[in-house]
Every structure is written in structure tokens, then in C-alpha cells.
Amino acid sequence: MKAELQHLIALQNLDTSIRRLQVQIEAIPLRRAEIEAEFDQRAFEIRAEETRRDDARHERARLEKEVAEQKARAERADRNLQASKKQDEYTAAIREADAARKQTSALETQILEQMEIFDKAEAALTERAAEIVSLNSDRDARLAQFDQEMKVQTAQLEAERAERERIFDLLPKPMSSLYNRISLRIRDGIAMAEARNGACAACRMALRPQVMAQVRRGDEVIICDNCNRILYYVPKDSVTTTPPSAREKVATT
Ligand SMILES: [Zn+2]
């Protein structure tokens, strides 16, 4: 009987681990998409910065051309002013030169703005230069590492399933059926509960001293009256057989 209880505990540990692995494996597409999205976002930010820098450069070139035109316009007006013979020609030339200089000044302010935008974008890109160079290879490496981890987990899941089957077959039929029945009925799927400090560790229900003694002997299957789990006892000096499954609930999120 003691050996069979050990098998049941082993079965419980495997089932808990299998469930955890299944949750992780089911989340693979989502987790992979998250990694891709993270790199897409970084690439997007870099592209946006490059666009800002290039736009600023083009805009500055355009503005400089306009400045040249306005300067030519001012010079032309100055020449007209020198050559003017009539009052209205004189007034028009002054007005024209004035307008051209005002326009030039406004354009030069805009050029400074574009230079500032350019410098900012350029500085941001310089700061991320190493990242830009390695972004694609980083992405590939990160995804490859993720795929490798998932491969290991998938292999582990297969191995644990095989081991579960092996242990399941070692148990007498009534006992394995009982285990299956309980684990299917219980929400967290944990059919085994440690009897500890005079109580069921799963539901905290106090156990009568006779029940506690029976569980400690381990000669028969004792079920918790409250939560219907199979009770087992771990001697105080042994640590190796304590399954984590009965202590911590399975993370199903
Ligand atoms: Zn219980």
C-alpha cells in the first residue's frame, strides 16, 4: 500500500507539472507575438525618427532655396531703389525690399526650427545606433531562443505524459480509477492532499486523531471527508517525497 501511495503522489506531481506545461505551451502563439510586437515597435520608432530627420533635411533645403530667392528679390529692389526717379517708384522699391527682408527673416527662423528637429532626431538615432545595427539579428536570436525553450518544454511534456502513463499502469485498477475520478471532479485537478498538523492541507479541515493515525500508517486509502481528496502523510524527517502539488495551487492563468 505504501508503494501505491507513493505512486499516487508521483502521479499527482506529474499531473501538476503537465498542467503547468500545457498552459505555457498553449500560450506560445501569444508570447511569440508579443516578442514580435516588441521588435516591431522598436523598428517603428526608429523609422519614425529617420523620417523626422529626413523630412527636416528636405524642408531646410527647400527653405534655403526660398531664402536665396528672397535675397535676390531684396537686391533687385535695392537696385530699383537706386535707379528710381519718381516718388512712387521709390516707395514701391522700399516696400519691396522691406517685404523681402521680412520674408527672409521669417524663413531663417523656420530654418533654425528645422535644424533643431534634425539635430534632435540625429541624436536619438546616434543613441540607438547599436540597436539599429543589431535589431534584426536580435529579433531572430530572441525568437530562436524562445522557440528552443518551447521545444524543450514540449519534449518535457511528452516525457512527463509517458511517465504518467507508466505510473498509472503500475497502480491497481480501482486505485487509478479513484484517482482519475477525484482529479476530474476537483476544480484544480489535485486529487492528493497532505495530512499535516492534524488537518487536510488542501481544505484545512481538521482530521480526527484516528484518521490521522490511519493516514500515517498508510495501509489503506483514506479520503478527506470534506474535500474528498486522497490523504497522504509525509514523515517529518523526509523532505524528498513532499510534493509541491498539494501545497501550492496550480497556476492556471
Ligand atoms: Zn480536505
Residues whose N, C-alpha, C, O or C-beta is under 5 A from the ligand:
A	BS01	ZN	C200 A202 C203 M205 C224 N226 C227 N228
